[in-house]
């Protein structure tokens, strides 16, 4: 019988890099409003913003 593994399955693209960022109250409000509109978490909202910067090229 195969050995059972515990925990979440591994990801194809794991998020191993961590970035701490300081924001003004206005920037945090903008992020939170975006996240609420798009129904995403703060980290996902930041990833969306980074991808949008790359799309502007």
N, C-alpha and C positions, 0 to 999 in steps of 0.2 A: 504494500500500500504506500503511495507517495506521501512524503512528509508535508504536512499542512503548514503554510506560512501565515503569520499573524500580521495585522496592520493593513494599511492602505496599499494598493498595488503600486508598483513603480511607474513613473511617468516616462513618456518618450522624450520629453524636453523638461527635465527637472529645473525648478527655480532655486538655484543654489546661491546666487549672488544677493547680497543684502545691501541696501542703500538707505541711509538715514538722511532726512532732509528737513530743513527748518522752513516754515512758511509763515507769511503774515496772516493776520486774521482774515483779510480780504481774499487772499489766495486760497486759504482753507475753505472759506465759504463758497468760492467758485467751484472748488473740487467737490465739495459735498453736494452742491446743487446739481452738478453734472452727474454725479454718481446716483443721486436720487432720480433724476430724469431718465437715466439709462438703466436703472435698477442693477447697478454693479457695485462692488466693494471699492474702497479707497485705493488699494493696490492695483486693482484692475483699471480704475480710472486713470491712475498715473501711467500704467502701461499703454492705455489708449492714447494718452497725450504724447508719449514718446513716439509711438507709431505715427501719429499725425505729423509730428515734426519731420520724420523721415519721408512722409508722403509729399511734403511741400517742395522737395527738391525738383 
